Amino acid sequence: MTGVRNFRDVGGLPTADGRRVRPGVLFRSGHLAHATDDDTAFLAGLGLHTVFDFRNGDDIALEGPDAALPGTRNLNLPLSDPAEGAGFWHIVRDGDVPALREILGDGKGAARMSGAYRKLILERTDEHRRMLALLTEPQDPAVPALLHCAAGKDRAGTSVAIILLALGVRRSAIEADYLESNARHRRYKVVRGDGSTGAAIDPEVRDLLSPLFEARVEYLRTAFDTIEERWGSVDRYLEEGLGLTAERRERLKERLLTD
């Protein structure tokens, strides 16, 4: 696709018990706001039941609403607060080098990202609980499903990882899928306030911004570590934190796994 970044089928990832994620039932991507007619036709052909849009209102105002897909439900389930960090992202977009050094230099950018992943686990249990409930509905499950945020890396990446943990996918495979977001053709296009993109961005600015726009395995591992610290195990997190009962978990596996 040309107007949708970071799209991929999660099918094929291996589980610890020797099964694999079924192709054609779970997809991830960046936002669909710039989908071309050909992109929309391709997505419509996937037979999607639900598109989970994890962007907040500011994201949607900036990029636009998702392109409409016939017969598909679009569910906006924001995983970040527009008010949180509004000034920070303004500086990221429009700030000069000294301002960016102040907020991102000396490891501050990477620390901010790790903190964001921790918050996605600790503060967004209601949203992730609803996502899993919809995927395991007995009569009208929300599959096939496409999960996306703006870049398809952080909010969507964490949500996909949660589903994959529930399916018993090997953690190494979850991390490998997450890191695919770093491929050049998948990367989110950073546009500065002066209109500069890609190689046209000042090299120092590009280095300062890189922690925000790269998928780094330590970010995802922060999410995994937070689960262990708060709940003691993935199983307890899924059941007590997200309401994924044993019955619903088996239903999820039946729908999303293949032998």
N, C-alpha and C positions, 0 to 999 in steps of 0.2 A: 504494500500500500504506500501511497505517496503522501497522504495528508494525515495519517495516523502513525505515530512513532511507537516503537517498542512493543509491537504486537507479537504474541506467540501463543501457541497451544501448549498447555502444560502437560499434555498427554505424553506417556512414555516413561515418566519418572518412576524409579523402582521403590518398592516398599520393603521393609525388613522381612516380611513373610513371603517374599518372592513374587508378589503381584506387581502390577504397574497401573499408573493413572490411565484411565481410559481416554483415548484421543477423542476430540470433538465435544467434550463436555465442560471443560474449564479452560478459559482463555484469560489473558492479561494484556494490558496495553496502556499507552498514554491516552490522553483525552481524545474524544471523537469530534471536537468542535470544528476542526478543519478538514474533516473527511471529504474527499472528492466524490463525485457521482460513482466512479468505479469502486472506490473504497466502500461506499455505502452498499452497493450491489453485492460486493464480496461478503461484507458483514451480514447482510440480510440473508445470504445463502447459507449461513451457518446454522440457521434455525434457533437462534438465541431466544431463550425465555425471558431472561432478565439481564440488564446491564446495571451493575453496581457502580455508581459514580461517587467516589470518595472525596471529591473536591468541595471546598467551602464556597460561600457566596462570592468572596473576592476573586477566587480562581475563575469562577464562571463569568463574572463581570469582565475579567481581563481577557479570557480566551473565547468566551461564548458558550452557549449551551451545546450539548451533544447533538450531532446530526440524528434525525429521527429514523428509526429502523422499523419498517412495517411489522406489526404483530409482536413487537418486543416491548416489554415493560422497562422503563428507565427509572431506577430508584436512586435518588440522591441521598446519600448517607454520609454526611461530612465527618471526616476524621481529624479535622483541625479547626481551630477557632479563628475566624478572620481577624478578630481584634488582637489576638496574641501575636506579637512580633510584627505588627503592621509597619512600625517605624523601621524595624530591622530590614524588612524586605524592600522598603523604599530606598534605603541606603545601598542595598545590594544592587538595585536596578540603576540608581542615579548617582550614587556617592562617588566622590573622588578617591584617589589612592590613599591619602592619609586616613580618611574616614573608614575605608575598608580594612586598612591595616589595624585600626583600633578595634573593630568588632570581629575580625576574622583571623588576624595574625596570631602567631605564637600558639597555634593549636586550638584557638577558640572556635573556629569553624567546625572542626571535627568534633569537639566536645559538645557543641550545640546540636549536631546531628545525632550523636549518641544519646543525648538527653531527650531528643524528640522521639527516638525509637522506644526509649523507656516509658515515655508518656503514652505512646500508642498502646502499650500493654497495660499500664496501670490505670489510665483514665478513659479508655475507650472500650471498656468491657461491655457496656450496653449495646453499642453499635456492632461489635463483633458477635455478641450473643444473638442479635437480630439477624445478622448475616447467616449464621449457622442454622438458626431456626427456619429461615426461608429455604435454605438448601436442603433441609430434611423434612419439609412439610409432607405429610402422608399423601394428600390428595393432589396438590398443585405445586410440586417442588420447583424452585427457581433455577432449573438446569435445562439445557446448557446455559452457562453463565459467563459473562465477561466482566472482569473486575478492572477498574482503572481509576487513576487519580489524574494529576496533571502530566507528570512524566512517566507514570507507571512503575516507579522505582521504590518509593518509601511507603506511602500509605497503602498502595496496592500491593507492593512487595511484602509488607508485613502481613496483610490480610491473606494473601495467597499462602504465605508460610504457615499461618495458623491452620488453614484448611489442610495443607500437606502434613503437618504434624498430626492432625486428627486422623488422617488416612494411614499413618505409619510410614510415610516416606522417609527414607534415610536422610539424616541431617546433611550429609555431604552433598546429596543430590539437591536438596532445598537451597543450599548455599550456591551450588554451581548454577542453578536456574536464576537465582537472584543476581549473580554477577554477569549474566548475559546482558543485562541492561547497560553495561559499559561498552558494548560494541558500537562502533562509530555510527552506523546507520540507525541505531536505536536511541542514541543520546538525545535528551531534551535540548532544544535549540534555545540557548540563552540569548536574550535580546536586551542589550543595555539601553538606558534612557536616551543615549545619543544615536541609537539605531545600529550600533556595531554588533556583529555576531561573529562567532567562530574565530578564525585566525585574525580578524580585524580588531579583536579586543586586545587591549594592552596586555603584554605577557605577564606582568606582575599582577594585574587584575585577574587574569585567567587563573593564575596559581592560587590567588587568594580565594577565588570562587570555587575551585575544584572540589574542596570537601563537601560543598553543598550539592553538587551536581554529579558526583560519582557514586556508584554503588560500591561500598566498602564492606567487606565481610565482617569487620569489627562492629559495624552498626547493627547488622542483623544478629550477631552474637550477643550484643547488648540486650536485644529483645529476648533472646533465649535465656540469658543469664537472669534477666528480670523475672521471667516466669519461675525459674527455679528458686530465686530468692524469696519471692512473694508467696508462692503456692507450694513449693517443695518438689513438684513434679509436673510434667506436662499433663498427665492424666487428671490430677487435681485441678489444674488451671482450666482444662476444658470442661470438667463436670461442675466444679464449684464456682469458677469465675464466669464461665460462658454458658452454663446450663446445658451442655451437651451430654445428655444421659447416655448410658450404655446402649439403649435401644436406638436412639437417634444416631449415635456414632456408627453403629452397624448399618443403619439405613444409608448413611453418607457413603460408607465403603461400598455397599451394593451398587449405588448409583455411579460412583466415580472411579471404581477400580475394575480391572479386568485381570483374568488369570494369565 
